[in-house]
Amino acid sequence: MEMRQLEYFVAVAEEQNFTRAAERVHISQSGVSAQIRKLERELGAELFHRSARTATLTVAGKAALEHARAALAAADAVGQAVGEVTDLIRGRLTVGMVIGCTVTPLFDALATFHRAHPGVEISLLEDNSDRLVEGVRAGAIDLALIGTAAATPDGLDALTIISERLVAAVPAGHPLAKRRRVTLRDLTAHPIVCMPTGTGLRTVFDRACAAQSLQPAIPLQASSADAIADLAARGLGVAVLSDSMAAHYRDRLTARTLDDVETPALLALVWKNTHSPALGELLQHSRRAFTEPGVA
């Protein structure tokens, strides 16, 4: 059994697809398949249910996954331990970022971290906040920038970056633009354009509606603030955004804070308590980048 086989196994398990896994580990699909088959022969059990498009874990595969991750983490730890002695941090970090995010200090943090620690391999992936949180809990993601309705998701450490009220954003001439105060009930009298389920902003909005027994019509959903604003500017619905998101579109949209939604939408960095020197260093760079923009 070789470490690369375990790496390929974990990649296929997380991607649920041999092609995407091959792209992730930078070898051919046939190479990944051959190594997985070799690993299965050594273990005496099939690890995946294979179909034309997906590869899902068998019972044996599920049993092996956490041990494979632990073995890879242990191998990384060997390099990190030597790196600490020689004052060089090595290893790999997987960083997650919520889809549609326009907050750039994370990129500044990654750039300064990379310059300071070139021996650490960094990968970045986008997903909705719910899946990013699960990835951090499972150990597949080291650090994630998420939108959330809770300051600290259960079982994780967190650093709140932004805490903002929800706003309704509408073009000039819309009935809500003429109001000084807008409530959730006022908003839900109109079609709504919002982030999809699984995002922090949508979770705050859905919970607020449920608390008032309101059932809004949300015919249009988009993962990026730009798309939501463009749809609202064309009169297709009222955009539900955070205050700073709406500020980018003040030339086209009038924003009104939802007066009776006091729970803020949060943007936060989340991670699991870990002794990884690489993650500890990245967190320091991230804290500086978000609290002192331009000084990552």
N, C-alpha and C positions, 0 to 999 in steps of 0.2 A: 504494500500500500504506500502510495507516494503522496506528498503534500499537494502536488498539482492536481492529483485526482480528487482530493477533498475540496480543493478550490473550485474545480469545475463542477463538482456535485452541488456545492452550496450555490454557485451561480445559477445552475439550472433550476434548483429548488426555488430560488428567490424570483427568478425571471419567469418561471413556468413555461419556458420555451427554449429549445436548443439553439435556435438562430440568435436570439437576443443574448443568451449566455455566451455564445462564441464571440459576439461583438464585444461583450464586456471584458472577456479575458484575452481578447486580441489573438485568437487562433481560429482555424476553420471549424465549421460545424462538424465536419467528419472527424476532426481531431478530438473535439469534445465528446462526441458520441462514442468513439473508439475507447477513450479513457474511462468513460462511465461504464461501458460494457466490461472492460477489464476489471474495474472495481467491483462490479456486480458478481463477476465470476469468482473473485477472491473472497467476497463476503458470502457467496452462495445464496444470494437472494436478489430479486429485482428491486430497484430503488424507485422506479418511476412507472406510472401508467402512461404510455405513449399514445398520442393521437397525431393527426396531421398538423394540428396547430398548437396543442398544449402538451405539457409534461407535468403531471401531478404526482405527488409523493404517494408511494404505497405505504402500508403500515410499517414495513421495514425501513423505508426511506424516512418516515417521520421519526422513527426511533433513532436513526443515525444522524439526523440533521444537527441537533444541538451538540452532539459529541464532535461532529466535524467542525462546527464553528469553534468549539472550545479548543480543538487541536490547532486550528489556524491561529487563534488568538494566542495560544501558548507559543507557537513558533514566532509570531510577531514579538512576543514578550522577550524572547531570547535576544532578538536583535536590539530591542529597546534597552534591555538591561546592559548589554555591551555598549550601546550608544551613550547611556548615561555616564558610564565610566570614562568613555572617550569624549564626552561632551558633544555627542552628535545624536540627535533623536532620529530614529528610523521607524519604518512601519507604513501603515496605510490608514487613511481616514475616509469614511463615507459621510458626506454632508448632504442633508436634505433641505429643500426649500419649497415652500408652498407655491403652487401654480399661480401665475399672474402677479407675483410679488414685484413691486417696483422700488423696494428699499435696497439701496446699493452698498451700505457699509459692510454687509457680509462679504461682498466681493473684495472690498479693501482689506478686510481681515484675512481672507484667503491669500491675497497677493503678498501681504507683508509676512504672513506665516510661511509661505512657500519660499520667499527670499531668505528667511532666517533658518529654515529647516528643509533644505532641498532633498534630504533623504527620505522624506515622508511623501508617499503617493496619495494624492487627493482625488476623489471622485465626487461629482455633484449630480444630484438627481432632483427632479421636480415631481410632486404628487400632491394630492389633497391632504389637508392637515390630519384627518383621522388616520390615513394610511401611514403618514410619516410618524405619528406617535406610536403606532403599532410596530413600525420598523425599529424605532429606538428601543422600545420595550423588549423586542425580540433579539436585539443586538446586531441587527443587520445594518443599522444606521447609527453613527456615533454622535452626531449633533444635527439638530434640525431647527429651521426657522419656520414657525407655524403660526397660523391664526387660530385663536382659541377663545372660548368663553370663560375659561377657568384659569386663574393665575398660575397654577401648577398642576398639570395632569397627574393623575394618581400614579405613584411609583416612580416618578421622574423628578429630576432637579430642573429648575427653570429660571430664566432671567427675562423679566418683562421689558420689552423694547419700546412699545407704543401702547397706550391705553386711551381709547377715543370713543366718543359717543357716535351712534348711528345717525345718519342724515338722509333725508329724501332730497334728491336732486332732479330738477325739472327745467325744461327750456322756458324762455320768456313767453308769457301768454298762457301758461298752464294755470289752472285754478289754484294750485298749491303755492305758486310763486307769489300770489297776492296776499297770502296769509302771513301774519307775523309769527303765529304759533301753529305747529302741525303736530297732531297726535297720531298714534298708531291707527286709530279708527279712521281718521281722515285719510291716511295713506292707503289703507286697505280698501277704500272705496274705488281705487283706480288699479289698473293692471300694473304689475311690478316687474322690474328687471333686476335680477339679483345673482349673487354667487351661487354655485350649486351646493347641494347637500354635502357635508363633509368638510366644509370650510368654516373657520371660526366665525366670520361675519354672519354667515347664514345660520349658524347655531344660535348666536345671540338673537337674531331676528326671529327665528322659529320659536324659541323659548318665550320671547316677549309676546308673540301672537297667541301662543298656547295659554299663557297666563291670563289673557283677556278673552279667551275662547273665540278668537278671531281666525278665520280661514281665508287668507289672502289668495288672490289669483296671481300666480307667477308663471305667465305663459312663456317668458324668455329668461334663460339662464346663460351665463358666460363666466369663464374662469378668470378673465382679465378685466381690470377696472377700465381700460381703454374701450373694450368692446361694450361693456355696460353703459358707459357714458355716451358712446356713439349711438347706441340703440335708443337711449332716453332722449338724446338731442333730436332724434328724428320723430319723436312723439309716439314711440311704440310702447312706452311704459314709464313709470317713475323709477328712477335708479335708487337702490339702497346701497349706500357706501359708507365708509368711515369719513370722518371730518377731513383728514389729510388727503385721502383719495379724491374727494370731491373738490378740494382746493385746486387741483391740477386742471379742472375743467370750468373754472369760474367765467371764462370767456364765452362759454356756451350754455352753462347750466347754473341755475340758482339753487343753493343748498339751504335747507331748513332742518335744524336739529329736531329729531323726534322727541318731543317734549316729555313724553311719559315713558321713554325707554332709557332708564338710568344705568342699566348694566352695560359696561363698555365692551367694545370689541378689542381684543388684545393681540398684539404681535409679540411672540416670545421665542427665545432660544431654549430648547429642551435637550436634556441628555440624561443618561443613567450615571449614577455614582460609579466612578471608575478610577483606577490607579494608572491609567494610560498617560505617560508623559506627553505624548503627542497631543492628545485631547486637552490635557491641562494647559499646554502652551497655546493651542488654538482658542481656547476659552479666554485666555488673557488678551490675545489679539482682538477677539470679538468684543470683549467688554470695552476696550479702548476705542475700537472703531465706532461703536454705537453711542458711547458717552462723550467721545471727543472726536467728532467727524473730521477726517483729514489727518488724524494722528493715530492711525492704526498701529 
